[in-house]
């Protein structure tokens, strides 16, 4: 028989999660009804709203019905913390991307989606992380610097993926190598996050070796990507990334270059922490 634990909803974290579901749901509806586009940035924004809304709702249902108690306490706390961190980063990125690209026409829905949904949802997810930090028993790996770095590495890789354009990276083998670097490191980071949630990782030496390998791979990508992406490819004039009929994708090459360097820094810091802990 399923029992209901209403205290999980009336507590500070429960209230914050219900607000996040409400605001993300409203934002999702407004974004879908306002603009329909095949642009990867639009897909990212709509996916972020839907993903954050329905995953938070699932967490609420599992805690309300006490089904979450069937999982080890540490694993459930790690999962909810990792999701709250990831949702905060995703909503923060969306709160910048959506109004920049899709609120140019002055329509009420995109403006409402930006003001009401994105910024407020970011605040609620960040508040959940803060409340979790205050209530943590110091056994949550995602409340450490290496744990946060793993979330950041996966998130930055997502931004890189939505900024990629096959018309660019399929032209040169060097850019294909960069795509392989992004994909390999992203998949491995996801696996580390999953294993960290499910169980303790006993192979710290393997993680250190992976971090060193990721640093070396991202170092090559940080050099190879701009070398080939901008070779004989100056910024066209005019170049309007907001033009719905013919958006200029050159600026996205800059985004990939910047995010590659950012992830390289994150992997270097991650490697330093891994070496210190071994």
N, C-alpha and C positions, 0 to 999 in steps of 0.2 A: 504494500500500500504506500502511495506517495504522500509524504507529509510536506506541509508548507512552512517555511521558516521566514516569517514576515520581518524578523529583526534584520535580516540581510538587506532588505529594501529600505528600512527606516534609518539605518546607520549612515554615517557621513559618506562612506564610499558608495553605498547603495543609492543614495540621493543623487550623488554626482553622476553615477552611471545612468540613472533614469533621465537626467537632464541631457546627457550626451546622446542617448537614444532618440529623445524627442527632437533635439536640435539637428542631429545628423539626418534624421528621417525627413524633417522639413526641408533641409538643404538639398537632399537627394531629389525630392519631388520638384523643387524649384529649378534645380539645374537641368533635370531631364525635360521639364516642360518649356524651358526658356530657349535652349539652343540644342540643335541636333547636328552633330559633326562627327566625321571620322578621324579628326585630328587626334594624335596620341595624347596630347595634353588634355583634351576634353574627356577622352576615355579615362585617363588617370583621375581627373577630378570627380567624375561620376562614380567610378569604381571606389575611390577613397570614401566618399559619402556612404555608399551602400555597404561596403565592407565594414567600416567602423560602426555603422548603425546596427547591422544584423549580428555582427560578432559580439558587440556589447549586449545586445538583447539576448543572445544565446547564453552569455555568461550570467546574466540576471536570472534566466529561467533555470539554469543548472544550480545556481546557489539557492533560489527560492524553493526548488523541489528537493534540495539537499543531495542531489546527484553528484555534485562536486565533492562531497565528503567521501565518495568512494575512491577518489584519487588521493595519493599522499599529499599531506598539507604543503610540503615544500614544493612539489611539482605544480600544484594548482596555483600557489602564490607566484611562482616563477612565470607560469603561463600568463596570468592576468597582468603581471608587471611588465613583461616583455611586450604584450599586446598594447598596454596603455602607452608605453614609450614609443612604440612604432606608430600608433594612431596619432600621438601628439606630433611627431615629425611629418607624417603624411598630411594631416590637416593643416599644419603650418605651411608646408609647401603648396598645398592647394589654395590656401588663403592668399598666396602671392600669385600663383599661376592663373587661377580662374578670373579674377578681376582684370589682370593684365591683358589676357587674350580674349575674354568673352564678355566683358562688361563695357565694351567700347560704344555700343549703340545706345546706351542710356535706357535700356528696357528695365522695368521694375523688378522682374524676376531675378536676373543676374545680380542686381544691386542688393536685393533682399537676401539672396543666397550667400553673398559675400559677407554682408554685415551681420545678419542674424545667425547664419549657419557656420561659416568657416571660422571666423575669429572666436565666436563663443564656444564652438565645439573644441577648438584648440585649448581654450581655457579650462574646460571641464576635464579633458584628458590629462592636461598638465596637473590639475588639482588632484586627480586620482593618483598620479605618480607621487605627488607630495604627501598625500595621506598614507599611501602604502609605505613610503619611506619612514614616516613617523611611527607606523604600527609594526614595522618589520622587526624580526628577531635576529637580524644580521646573518641569516643563512641564505638570503636571496642573492644568487650570483649576479643577477641583472641590476642590482643596486650598487655594483662596484664599477670601477673605471673600465676594466676589460669587458664586462657585460654590456655596458653602455656603448663601448666601441664596436662590439659585434652588431648591435642594432643599427648603429650609424653606418657601418660598412655596407650592410644589406640595403639600407634605405638609399644611400648615395648611388649604389648600383642600380636601383630602380629608376632613379632620376636619369641616369646615363641611358638606360634602355629606352625610356620613352622619348629621349632626345635623339636617338639614332635614326638615321635615314638610309635605307638600303641603297638609294641612288648614289650615296657617297662611299660607304664602306665596302661595297662589292667591287669597286673599281681597282683597288690596290690590295695586294696580299698583306702589306703592312697593316692596313686597317682591319683586315680579317683577323690578323693576329691579336689586335687590340680587342676585338669582339670576343675572341676565345679567352683572353685574359679576364674580361669582365664576367663572362659566363661561368668560367671555372671558379673564380673567387666567390661569386655570388652563391653558387650552389653549395660550395664548401662551407661558407658562412651560415647558410640556412641549416645545413646538417649539424653544425656545431650548436646552433641555437636550439634545435630540436632535441639533440642529445643532452644538452644542459638542462632542458625542462624535464626530460624523462628520467634522467639518472645523473649521478656524479661522473665526471669525466676522469678516468684514471690515467689517461695517456697524455700527460702535460708535455712530455718531450715531443710527441707528435704534433701537438698544437704549436709549439715553438718553432718546429721545423716548417710547418705550414705557413706561419706568419712570416718567416724569413723568405720562403718561396714567393709568397704573395707580394712582399715588398719588392723583390727582384723583378717579378712580372709587371707590377704596376710602374716600376721605374722605366722599364722598356716602353710601356704604353704611354707614359707621360712624355716621352721623347718622340716615339713613332707616330702617335695620333696627330699632333699638330704638324709634324714634318710632312706627312702625306695629305692630311685633310686640307691644308692651306697651300699646298704646292700648286702653283699656277692657278690659284683659285682666290682672287681678291674679292672683297665684299662688293657685290653688284650694286649698281645705282640705277633706279631706286631699289631699296631693300626694305620692304614693309612686312614684318612678321605678323602683323595684325590684319592683313588683307585677306578676307575669307575666300576670295576667288583665286588668288595666286600668292599665297604666303611665302615669304622669303625664308628658306631654311638655313641660310648661312650662319645666322646667329646661334643656331643649335649646335653647330660645330664648336663654337666658343664655349657653350655650356658643357659639352662633353669634355673638352680640354680642362676646364676649370674643375669639374667634378672628379676627373681622373687625378688631378693634383691633390684635391681634398682627400680622396680616399687613400692616396699614397701616404699622406701625413697621418691619417688614422691608423693605417697598417703599421707604420713605423712606431707610433706610440704604443700600439698593441704589442708589437714585438718586444719593445723595451720592458713592458710590464711582464710579458711571458718569460723573458730571460731572468728577470729579477725573482720570479716566483719559483723557478726550477732549481 
